Amino acid sequence: MGAAVPIRGSRFLVTGGASLVGSATAQLLLEEGAGEVAILDSFYQGSREAIGHIEGDARLKLVEADVLRLPQLLAATRGMDGVLHLAAVMSLTMDRDPWMGLSVNIRGTQNVIEACCVNGVKKLVFPSSTAAYGYGPGIAGDLVEETPFHSAGAPPAAILYGASKIIGEQLCRDAHLKRGLDYVALRYATVYGERQHYRAANALYIIETYDRVKRGLNPQVIGDGSETKHFVHVADVARANAAAFASEATDVALNISGPSPVTTLELVRLVTELAGKDLEPEHLAPDASKVRLTSGGPWRLDHGAAERILGWRPEVDMREGIRRLIAWRETGGQTLRV
Amino acid sequence: MGAAVPIRGSRFLVTGGASLVGSATAQLLLEEGAGEVAILDSFYQGSREAIGHIEGDARLKLVEADVLRLPQLLAATRGMDGVLHLAAVMSLTMDRDPWMGLSVNIRGTQNVIEACCVNGVKKLVFPSSTAAYGYGPGIAGDLVEETPFHSAGAPPAAILYGASKIIGEQLCRDAHLKRGLDYVALRYATVYGERQHYRAANALYIIETYDRVKRGLNPQVIGDGSETKHFVHVADVARANAAAFASEATDVALNISGPSPVTTLELVRLVTELAGKDLEPEHLAPDASKVRLTSGGPWRLDHGAAERILGWRPEVDMREGIRRLIAWRETGGQTLRV
């Protein structure tokens, strides 16, 4: 068993924290009595608006720094009990700029691990992704933690992103074996919720549908919409991050997904309904120039291991999650264009 | 179809060329009438001894440079028709130094691709590896180009190495799609042969067995030796590299393997026999501190696609290949300790 970091009284650093997952996790850690929550962000993708709702808490600290700069991380991790390393680029950014994308996801993670080891951080929570299983025709059925990485038929950026997450997990494992760093890797399903951004190919379906139907336009679905997507609400992800710190679990990768998957068509209909609109989806032919994430049949990101090991299970289903996202948006929440 | 680069009269750059595969390929390209063969090496792992046998050919050029330095690659690729990008670290070096290892394999490849695109190189041959299918219990049966990457149960360094090769292939694909770079990725089985080095966990079996039996010691096998290994002789790899240049094939990854796999025990017995010794293998318990590459059952790296697409097939079986390796060694060839 590894180190447990109780939330109450402990000091946490969240890299890439001015973000969807970072803001929800920081809020939860503060609510649960954390001694300090430092949000580190380069604002390459993050935004100050994402953490506006928790500003003013004296335990919250903002560190403008870059995970590509090891000296900044050495300073920022000093005295920290737990580090949540969210700073990463996803497939759309990876497509635009693989040079930067691989630097952030790989060298950035090496820097964070180095800083954690040097400063004796008790536990690192490393956000991995369902992308660690890949995409394309090979993806079908239950994805469990031992499922291999499928890349045949997937776009380069999605494979680069998935492989960068596999590398991140293994860098944690290497540091655990050689330097005793305790870590938990969490393979998030597609995260959605309040403070949604436009950077994830799958989550775009939610926000783009909402944007269109609010303007009275029919929602759009690429192809027949029968393909499976598995989402997880950001509040459940925040709880999983906290549970990974508080648990004695170490040297393990665990799936973190919502109660059940949906098809794209079901999702688009649900968003349309909850936005209060009665508009039929229109079906578009795929655009080969865009990153599109496909699978080979119905599939599910199985979260049974997280339940057994962390005592965590998702609480927010898609209807409730999308209701919350829309409520946030309709009370002035601005989705970030970056 | 992509660009074909005929060997006769063309100019080639071989990064990481002062090596097992580089030296054999450079020799073959020269024999087949190449106009120029430039060997680029940082001598981080390469050695001048590895290219001693072709020194003196006026068409051979040695460039001491580092794939981590883009300006050096921009200069070295100018006017080149084909680039073979061998510079990489393998799993044992990756285990010792993952920081350097990922830099060389990923940023090094990004630099080579950038230089090829800027200078209009007609074709890049990217050496990938059987490691792109991973290791551990998931590896069994025929490995074909669509087989996913298995990592459950494998050591971190082997996964880092395999994932870095997957990333290299996808960086080539991305450059093909966005910038028109023609490339062929070749997934080599474990390469062995004259000018063998000590850097590959699997190939070590050959040279370590030879070293022991020549001193009259019993050869050693970890475990029962029943696990499968699939090798390919360096002369066949050199022919595959040349075939990839000369063919119009592009945007494809192809397995390059020897005629058939062997078990570790068969291999150790074969090396012992060809070294002229009559010594029984002794079986050792696995050492958990060493990188060990396992599989789930008998397997084979299928080279049918390379035969269909490149018209290439292996010609050197293990008996002949090991005979050649030993003949080289017994006429003064020094295996490189690096």
Interface residues (C-beta under 8 A of the other chain):
Chain A: P98 W99 L102 S103 I106 R107 Q110 G134 G138 E145 E146 P148 F149 H150 S151 A152 P156 A157 I159 L160 A163 S164 I166 I167 Q170 L171 R173 D174 L177
Chain B: P98 W99 L102 S103 I106 R107 Q110 G134 G138 E145 E146 P148 F149 H150 S151 A152 P156 A157 I159 L160 A163 S164 I166 I167 Q170 L171 R173 D174 L177
